[in-house]
Amino acid sequence: MDALPQALIENSTEAVVMLNADGTIRFASQASVRLLGYSLEERVGHDGFELVHPDDVARTRAAFAEVLRQPGVPLETEHRMRHKNGDWRDIAFIAVSRLDDPDVRAVVVNYHDVTERRRAERAVRDSETRLRRIVEHAQDLIYYCDPAGRFTYVNPTAERVMKYSQDELLGRHFMTLIRPDYRDAAVELYTRQIVEHVPNTYFEFPSVTKDGDVLWIGQHVQLVYEGETIVAVHAIARDITRQKNAEERLRRSEARYRSLIQGAAYGIYRSTFQGEILDANPAFARMLGYDSVQDLLTHNMRELYRTPAERVELIRRFAGEQYGDADVAWQRKDGTPILVHLTTRTVDVEVGVGGFEGIAEDITERRALEEQLRQAQKMEAVGRLARGVAHDFNNVLAAIIGSSDLLTASLPHDDPRREEAEEIRKAAERGAALTRQLLAFSRRQVLQPEVLDLKVVAEQLHGMLQRMVGDAIAIHTRASDCPAPVRMEPGQLEQVLMNLVVNARDAMPDGGTIDITIDPVSLDERSVLRYPGISAGDYARIAVRDTGVGIAVEQQAHVFEPFFTTKSPSKGTGLGLSIIYGIAKENGGAVTFSTAANEGTTFEVLLPLVQS
């Protein structure tokens, strides 16, 4: 072999062998040594088929025979050969017969190792097979579309769910499967995805099957690129009809629940143990005087109690119990006190966070009405008793007075017994005065009401009232510029003022100040609750305030009861405030008071204002 061809062969990356017509190796290049690991001595002169895989020998000999049959015509083939280390390698051959060429006289074979390429190709095929199996057996709808939106591939699930055959779907525009009322939204979304090159989108829409059934589909769409060009659209979609139906049922259930809660007449709330208000209904906000639920949520439950300690005590009282109910004193946003019946239970307001769910009912008005009823019933019972006692006692006193008069008349003026007879009459007259008070309390006197201006009456009585209380006490009368006309008997009005002033005087043994205020007031549905037994409207108010010792807490519930008094028997009968109570009720009004230890007491009498 010439030097140049020899050099080319020896330095080629491909191996070259030359075979005789019987298949023995006449020549092998150095590349063949590198390729299969055998030395030239181990190859030259040996059978060219001895390293071929047994399964490939027949096919290889047939290819060799074909090469011999067609001299000069190259033939490509591929088979496995054993490396010296025992591995089987994939070898690609190009063989051509040059036996008739006097300069060659051999079959020339060029070959190279394609093992790694074939492994990669097999791996790709295996991967494609696995992926196809996954796609073909997936429970999701998987499909490809061209950039115009027409199907180029659909998996069997897409056929089954949409009830179209593959042939019916291929070439069809995917928009035709979307319910018409959702098509504009789909066009807008997918147009923006393509124009803005959004890699992935998700869209839920109702789809119409071939049979006309409506299914909800949740679909992920991904753009497929070659370089920077969008060549396809790949989608994975799922039938979410059951999920959407469940969501709709849940939405309706939540709407019904929220309507029930939001429209409830009672306040409903949820809070943490620390008092943070997490949620509430409008009734709860209205009950507490807040403009909105959002306004209320910025506050803490502690602020509803008169003191934070009251809430702590309530929680301690029901510690360890899941449910609890109690009547609690709360206050509105403006500080107005209210009485609330509270029913609560402990819950997990969040994962790992405990709290309360509660229902609150404002029972302020109900309790006020109950108290009014109890007071009215009690006073009525005492009134009936007082009437009976007064009439019987009057008969006894009449006899005593008559007898004392006869006795006095029968005695000389200088008889020492005459003084005793007069004392008997005086005592009987004091008893008669007491019976008149009882009859006034029981409202069995004949009345002649007149229209009186409280301002005028108070000014007329000012001098007498000042003499009653003495020099150690100063009386100040203040009246509004507006008139305060009421309809009642003058004697009753005088009795109210005198009894209130006398009570104020007795509360200040060391002297002090009495303030009398006369003014018209207008009561709404909320403010009228302070005055039991009357309705909202316009009233004239008499307020008498002293700077005395105040009324003890344990005595406050009894102040309007007949014969209840803290004074000695020589100083009071306990009928003064009872008579005021009866007069106020008889004239359609009310009486109430406020007091504090060592800060004095204020009595308020409200009487219906006479309209001009």
Buried (B, 14 or more C-beta within 10 A) or exposed (E): EEEEEEEEBEEBEBBBBBBBEEBBBBBBBBBBBEBBBBEBEEBBEBEBBEBBBEEBEEBBEEBBEBBBEEEEEEBEBBBBBBBEEEEBBBBBBBBBBBBEEEEBEBBBBBBBBBBEEBEEEEEEEEEEEEEEEEBEEBEBBBBBBBEEBBBEBBBBBBBEBBEBEEEBBBEBEBBEBBBEEBBEEBEEBBEEBBEEEBEEBEBBBBBBEEEEEEBBBBBBBBBBEEEEEBEBBBBBBBBBBEEBEEEEEEEEEEEEEEEEBEEBEBBBBBBBEEBBBBBBBBBBBBBBBBEEBEEBBEBBBBBBBEEEEBBEEBBEEBEEEEEBEEEBBBBBBEEBEBBBBBBBBBEEBEEEEEBBBBBBBBBBBEBBBEEBEEBEEEBEEBBEEBBEBBBEBBEEBEEBBEBBBEBBEEBEEEEEEBEEBBEBBEBBBEBBEBBEBBBBBBBEEEBEBEEBBBBBBBEEBBEEBBEBBEEEBEBEBEBBEEBBBBBBBEEBBBBBBBBBBBBBBBBBEEBBBBBBBBBBBEBEEBEBBBBBBBEEBEBBBBBBBBBBBBBEEEEEEBBBBBBBBBEEEEEBBBBBBBBBBBBBBBBBBBBBBBBEEEEBBBBBBBBBBBEE
